[in-house]
Amino acid sequence: MTRFYLTYAVLFMIPFVLYGAFIYFSLGRAAVRESLTTKALGYLSVTGAALTVIIIVVLTNYSGYDADGTYTPAHLEDGKIVPGRIEPAVGDAAE
């Protein structure tokens, strides 16, 4: 679950890192703090949120799972944990 949240936190932070790197390398270290105005942080936050939402939509639509399949949750079988999986819908033969 931590990986899940870290993935989206990193996606959200990408615009901040790119902006900071751009300012640092183009104007110098002192200019980074001065350039982080409320307006700039607002734009970066909206951009980060939009990037995160776009990635979530793309990953959920193109993840490769069968939308019509039946989900079998993780369970114990002979003392071992069997991971959850999606069974293909009836009539869908894996070829």
C-alpha positions in Angstrom: 0.0 0.0 0.0 2.9 2.3 0.7 4.2 1.8 -2.9 0.7 2.8 -4.1 0.8 6.1 -2.3 4.5 6.8 -3.0 3.8 6.3 -6.7 1.2 9.0 -6.8 3.1 11.3 -4.5 6.1 11.1 -6.9 3.8 11.9 -9.8 2.4 14.9 -8.0 5.9 16.2 -7.1 7.3 16.0 -10.7 6.3 19.5 -11.7 7.8 21.0 -8.5 11.1 19.2 -9.0 11.3 20.2 -12.7 10.5 23.8 -11.9 13.0 23.9 -9.1 15.7 22.4 -11.3 14.9 24.8 -14.1 15.2 27.9 -11.8 18.3 26.5 -10.0 20.2 25.9 -13.2 19.1 29.0 -15.1 19.1 31.6 -12.3 21.1 30.2 -9.5 20.5 28.9 -6.0 19.4 32.2 -4.5 16.6 32.6 -7.1 14.9 29.3 -6.2 13.4 30.6 -2.9 12.4 33.9 -4.5 10.7 32.3 -7.4 8.4 30.0 -5.3 5.5 32.5 -5.0 2.0 31.5 -4.0 0.9 31.8 -7.7 3.7 29.6 -8.9 2.9 27.0 -6.2 -0.7 27.1 -7.2 0.1 26.4 -10.8 2.5 23.6 -9.8 -0.1 22.0 -7.5 -2.8 22.1 -10.2 -0.3 20.7 -12.8 0.8 17.9 -10.4 -2.8 17.0 -9.6 -3.8 16.9 -13.3 -0.7 14.8 -14.1 -1.6 12.4 -11.3 -5.3 12.1 -12.4 -4.2 11.5 -16.1 -1.8 8.8 -15.1 -4.5 7.1 -12.9 -7.0 7.1 -15.8 -4.5 5.8 -18.3 -3.3 3.0 -16.0 -6.8 1.9 -15.1 -7.9 1.9 -18.7 -4.9 0.2 -20.2 -3.7 -2.1 -17.4 -4.5 -5.3 -19.3 -7.0 -6.8 -16.8 -10.2 -8.3 -18.1 -13.1 -6.0 -17.1 -15.6 -8.8 -17.5 -13.6 -11.3 -15.5 -14.3 -12.6 -12.0 -12.1 -11.5 -9.2 -10.8 -14.2 -6.9 -9.4 -12.6 -3.7 -6.2 -13.8 -2.0 -6.8 -16.8 0.2 -5.0 -19.6 2.2 -4.6 -22.9 0.4 -2.8 -25.8 2.1 -1.2 -23.3 4.5 0.2 -21.0 1.7 -1.1 -17.7 0.6 -2.5 -17.7 -2.9 -2.5 -14.2 -4.4 -5.7 -12.7 -5.8 -6.3 -12.9 -9.5 -8.9 -12.1 -12.2 -10.4 -15.2 -13.9 -11.3 -14.6 -17.5 -15.0 -14.4 -18.3 -16.7 -17.6 -19.5 -16.2 -17.9 -23.2 -12.9 -16.0 -23.2 -10.2 -18.6 -24.0 -6.7 -17.5 -23.3 -4.9 -18.0 -26.6 
